[in-house]
Amino acid sequence: MKIENIKTLGELKASGYQSKSIKDELRDNLREKIKSGVPTFEGIHGFENSVIPEMERAILSRHNINLLGLRGQAKTRLARKMVELLDEYIPYVSGSEINDDPICPISRYAKDIIAAKGDETPVSWLHRSERFYEKLATPDVTVADLIGDVDPIKAANLKLSYADDRVIHFGMIPRANRCIFVINELPDLQARIQVALFNILQEGDIQIRGFKLRMPLDMQFIFTANPEDYTNRGSIVTPLKDRIGSQILTHYPEDIKIARAITEQEAKLDDEQDNIVYVPSLAKDLLEQISFEARDSEYIDHKSGVSARMSITAFENLMSTAERRALKSGVDKTTVRLSDFMGVIPAITGKVELVYEGEQEGAAFVAEHLIAAAVRTLFPAYFPKIEKLEKPNEKNAYSDLIEWFFAESGFELLDDCSEEEYQRILGAIVPLEILLKQYQPDLAKEDKFFVKEFVLWGLVEYRKLSKDRISEGYQFKDIYGSYISKL
């Protein structure tokens, strides 16, 4: 159908156009995608075997949907992706405030113009990108905002009585007729406003200031809600929940691979940063593990959740920390260091809700604790496990390295030291080089020094070495020498 050639109602009828509700439109397009094997929610990672099949079933069932999950679980992104299941263009009566279908008009304006002009009624076309409406539910939202109200200025300008339905100013929901309408954080909407949605969801009609309107709106509703809101701020009234066809539970990424894919897709980086900063694979895993540690941490409120945005902003901070060092030292290329992870602390502290114990310790302490816990968790996957109890004088994989620290009294690793200095310091630790050759023989050259630093941090977490923060970096020592120096 060449829409540029269809500009009137008569031409639309001649083209063979058939009216279709938005739910049927979504259903038919989804069926075609499923049959042809095309991904339905491309760019949404980790939901392939859980949330997405439930979304598809809800759409096939023509249901309004409530996405229930903690913050940062891609609820709004899922809703926005549904736009891709709409037809590319739909016709509407030109000038209509509520996107009237020319074949089945519902507003006074559209009915009057069709009665007056017949097949010469002008028709316009609406692209699917313009068929998405979104409203954040806040306590100050009113029925007039969502549904509409009488407009006294319109009544005065048109010299109409308040009894004339032409004085109605339509709210967001009627204006979203034949569109996807998303209400985010539904429990924050006052109960009396939720009640106003009953008829719209069940019968599809609206009521404004006593006007006896029968406007069967054609809409796909998507609601999002956080289970925390059910107890802390508000709740979804039971009759409204009853009118929502499907409630779908979202979740966080279940493994590091999925979490990495999300972070790399969403992080806002430019080509210049990518060219300057190299990020070892282990550094990316470590960054994601911080979020997994946070979701299990005793210092963090589990009911509040830890948003996937924490990993995204932390990755951006990590890249910027390394980029800043490269710019200061005047080099064209640098590699992320483990000490650069101190630069992600501001991205962590603003993204987590602390329980009482966490508040007592402080947000910065909790962030450093999460980084340390991530190192401890990943360490056994790369190097031999360190037993808690070891026999005296029995050598293990780390004995030579620990003895080196005892003999050399450790070293300092400054945050902004040059690439040459950084590599010289770590390269001088001969047992560390031997350890990497033995247990990580296939390690990429670019990753080698990051993994060396990772070994040192890991031994600190298993209490084989000590690490102290100094004003401009870190000081690594054998654990006994560090204890004596503090006496």
N, C-alpha and C positions, 0 to 999 in steps of 0.2 A: 504494500500500500504506500503510494507516494503522497505523503501528507502535505507536501508543498502545493499539490494540485487540489486539495480539499479545503475549501474555505467557507462553505455554506452547509446548512443542514441537508439540503437536497443532494449535494455532491457526496456527503457522508453516507446517506442512505443508498445512493447509487453504487458506492464502492463495496457494499455488502457488509459494512461494519455491524458487529453484534455487540450489544452491551454486555458487560461482565462485571460482577462485583470484585472488589479488590481481593477478597479472600479466595475467590475462584481463580483470579489472575495469578496470585502467588502460588496456588496449588498447581495450576496447569504448567506454569513455567518450572516449578520444582520437579514435577513429574518428568518433564523433558530432560532436565539436567541429570536426574538420577538414571534415567534410561540410557542416556548417552555417556554416562560415566564422568561427567564434568563435576569438579568439586563445587559444592554449594556455598560454603563459607570459607573461601580461600583467604589465607593469611591469618586464620584463627588456629593456633597451635595447641595441641594437648587435649582437644575436645572431640577428636575424631571418633572415639568409641564410647563417648559418654553423652556430652551435651548436644553435639550436632545431630546425632540420630533422634534425640528427643525433640529438638527443634523441628526436624523434618516431619516427624509424626504429628506434631502440633499443627504445622502448616497444612499438612494433608487433611487434618481433621477440621480445618477452618476455625481454629481456636484463637481467642485472645490469649496472650502469654504473659506470665509473671516470671521474670528471671530473678531468682533468689540466691544471693551469695555475698561473701565478704568483699570489701573494697579491693579494687585492682584485679578483678577476675573477668574482665572483658565483657561485662554485661551490656554496656552501651555500644561497644564495638559490634557485638553480635546483632543488636537491633539495627544498627546502621547498615550492616551487611545485607539485611533483608531487602534493601532498596534494589539490589542487583537482581532480585527475583521478579521485579515488576516489568511490565511491558515498557519498551523504550519511550513511547509516546501514547498519550490518551487524548481524545478530543473533549473540549468543554465549551459551553456557551460563552462567547466573548463577553467580557465585562462582568461575569458572574463572580460574586465574592466567595462562593463555596464550591467552585469547580463543577457546576451542574453538568451532568451527562446530557448531551443534546437529545438523545433518544428517550431518556427517562428523567426529565427535569423535576426538581423537588422544591426549588425556591420560588417565591412570588415573582421575583425579577425574571427568571428564566421562563416561567410559564407565560408571563405577559408578553415577552418579546417574541416567543414562538407563536403565540396566538395572533400577534400583530403581523409578523413577517413570514411565518410559515417556512417553506423550504429555503427562503432567502436569509434565514437567521444566520448571522456570522458565527463561524466556529474557529476556535483557536486550539493550539496543541500544547500539552503540558508534558515536559520531559520528566523522566523518573527521578532525576536528581532534585527536582523541585517538589517531590511528593513525600518529603520526610519532615515531620514537625517534632520538636522536642521541647519539653518543659520540665524544669527542675522544680520538684515539689518543695515549697517553702511555706512556713506558717502564715505568711501574708498573702498567699494566693487566694483569690476570691472566686465565687461562682461567676461573676461578671467577666473575669479574666478568661475563664475556661469556656463558658457557654455563651454568655452575652448579656446585654442589658438594653434598656430603652435609652436612646440617645436624644436628649432634649435639643441639642443644637441642630441635629438632622430634622427634628420635628418643626423647629422654628424656620429653618431655611426652606423646607418644602411645604410649609404652612399646612401641616398635617396634625390630626388629633392623636393623642397618646393611645387611642384605641385602634389606630391603624398599624398593621404589622410592618409597614415600611419604615417605621421609626426605630426598628430594632437594629442594634449594632451587634453583629455576631462576634463571639469570642473565638479563642484559638481552635477549639474542637470543631465547630461547624466549618471554619475556614480550612480545616484539614480534611474535609470530606473527600473520599476516594484516595486518601493518603495513609501512610503509616504514622501513627501518633504515639510518641514515647513519653511516659511520665516517669522521670527518674526519682528514686528515693520515695516511693509511694507512701510509706508509713509516716513521713514528715507532713503529709497533707492532712489538714484538720478533718476530723471525722465528719463534720457537716458537709464538707466539700466532697469527701468520698461518697457520701450518700447521693449527691447530685449526679454521680456517674452511673447510678443504678440503671435508669431507663436507657441511657445511651448504650450501655453494654448489652442489655437484654433485648430491648425493642428497637434500638437505633434511633429513637426520637429525642427531641429536646423540649424543654419547658423554660420560657423566659417571662418573668414578671406577669404571670397569669394569662399570657397569650396561649390560646388553644392551638398550638402549632403541631402539625404532624409532618415532621421532616425525617424520613427514614435515612439517616446518615449511613454512608457506606465507608467503614473504617476498619483498619487493622490496629488494635491497641497492643502496645508492648509496655509492660510495667517493669521497673527494676526495684529491688528492695534488698536491704541488708538485714540479716537476722538479728543483729545487735539492736536495730531500731525497734524491734518488737517489744523490747523491755525498757530501753533507755529513753527513747524520745517519743515514740508513737506506736501505732499498730494499724494493721489493715482491718477494717471492720468486716465482720464475718459475712454479711450478705454480699459485700463486694467481692470477697475471695470466692464466694460461691458462684459468682457470675464470670469469673476468669477461667477459661477452659483448661489451660495447662500451666502448672507451676513447675519450673525446671530449675534444678539446683546446679549452680556452677561451682568450680573448684580451682585451686591453684595448680601449677604444673607439677606433675608427679615425679619427674626426674630432671637431672641437670641438662640433658640434651635438649629437652623441650624448652626449658627455661632459657637456655642460650639462644635458641632460635628466636624466641620472643624478644629478648633484649637486643640482639643484633638487628632485628627488623625495626624495632621502635626507637632505638637510640638516635638522637639527632646529631650526626657527625657530618663534617664536610670532607671533601677529597684531600684538602691540605692536611687535616689531622691524620687521615689514613696513611698519607705518604710519609709523614714525620714519625708517627708512633707505630711500633710493632707490638702486638699483644700476643704473648705466648698462649697456647691452648690451655695450659694449666692455670694461668691467670684468669681466664674466662670461667673455667670451672670453679675456681676459688671464689670468684665474685658471686656466682649463683648460689654456692653453698652457704654464703652468708645469710641469704634469705631463708634457706631451709633451716639453718640454725636458729634464726630469729623466730620462726613459727613454732619452734619447740622450746624456746628459752623460758626459764623461770622468771626472768625479769620483764617479760613482755606479755601484754594482755592478749590471750589467744582468741577471745571472742571478737576482738577488734580486727584481727588478721594483720598480715603484712603484705601490702600491695606489691604487685609485680612491678609497679613504677619505681619501687626502691632499687631494684637491680638495674633498671634502665638509667635512672639518674646517677646511680653509683658508677656505672660504666662510663657515663659522660664525664663525671668528675675524675675518674681514673685516667682517662685519655687526656684530660686537660692538665692534670698534674704532671704527666710525663711530657706533654707538649710545652708547658711552662718551663720545665727544666731544660729542654732542648733549646728553647728560644734564649734563655739566659746564658747558656754555654756556647751558643752559636753553632750547634751541629745540625746537620741536615736530617739525621736519622737517630732515633733512640728506641730503646726497648723498655717496656713497662718493668718496674722493679717491685718487689714485694713491699718495700718501704713506701712506695707510691700509694699503697692502700690506706695510709693515714689520710690521704686526700679525699677519700670517700666518706669519711666520718660525718661531714655535714649532710650528706645525702641520706645517711642512716638515721641520724638523730631526729630529723623532721618527719620521718615516715613511720615511726613506731610509737605505740601507746604503751607506756610503762605501768606496771603494777607498783604497789607500794615499795617493794624491795628494790625495784629498778629506780624509782624516784630517789630513794635513799642513796643509792650508789652514784647516780648521775647519768645523764644520757650519753656523754662522751665515754665514760667507763664501760657502759653496756655495749656501745659500738665497738670498742677495742676488744671487749670480751667475745663478741660475735666473730670478729676477724680471726682471733686466736682459736676459737672453737672450730671454725671452718678449716684452718690449717691442720688442726689435730685430727679432724674427721677424714680428710683426704690423704694424709701422710701414709697410712698403711697400704694404700692402693698403689703407691709408687716405690716404697722402700720397705725393708723388713720390719716386721712388727717389733716394738720395744716392749719387753715384758716388765711388769711392775716389780717382780722379785727376781733378782739375778744372783747367781752364785759369786762369792768374792773371788777376785783375780781371774775370773773366766772371761776370755775375750769374746767380743761379738762384732757385728758388722760396723759398729760405730766407735769401737775402742780406740783405734788409731787417731780418729778425728778428735775425740775428747782429750786424748793425751796431747795432741798438738796444741789445743787451747791451754792446757795446763802448762806446757813448756813455753808458749809464746805470750802468755798473759792476755790473750784476746786481741781485739782490734776495734776501731770505730769505723762506722759506715755512714757517711754524711748524706743527707737527703739530696743535696744539689751537687754532689761531686761529679766530675766529668766522666764520660764513658770510659776513657782510658784508666782513670783512677779506680773506678768501680770494678773494672775487669782485672786490674792489677792486684787489687786487694783480695778478691775472691780466687783469682788464679794462683796466688801464692800459697793457698791452703792445699798442699799436695794430697793429703788423705781424702779431701773432698772430691778432687778430680778422680781418684781411684774408685771412690764409692759410686760416682756417676757412671764410669765405664763398666763397672761390674753389674749394676742393677738397672741402668737406663742406657744401654749401649746404642740404641737407635735414636737417641735424642737429637732433634734438629739443632744445628749450630746456634741459631738465633735464640733458642729456648734455654741453652745451657746455663747461663749465668742466673737466670730467674730461678731455675730449679736448684742451683747451688744455694741461693739465698733461702729457698723454700726448705731445704734440708736443715739449715741452721734454725729457722723459726720452728720447724717441727721438733727438733731436739730440745728447744726451749720449752715447748708445750709438754714434752714428756720428761721434763726436769733433768735433762742431761747437760744443758748449757743454761747460762743466764743471759737475759737481754734487758738492757736498761735504756730508757729514753733520755737522751741528752738534748740540749737546746736545739741542735741542728741535725740530729740524726739518731743513730742507735749505737750502743756499745755492747759487743758480744764478749763474754768471758766464760771460763769454766765455772761451774756452779759453786765450787768451794772457794775459789779465788774471789768471786763476787761476794760471798758471805763474809769472808775475812775483811775485805775492803770496807764493808759497811759497819764493822765493829768499832 
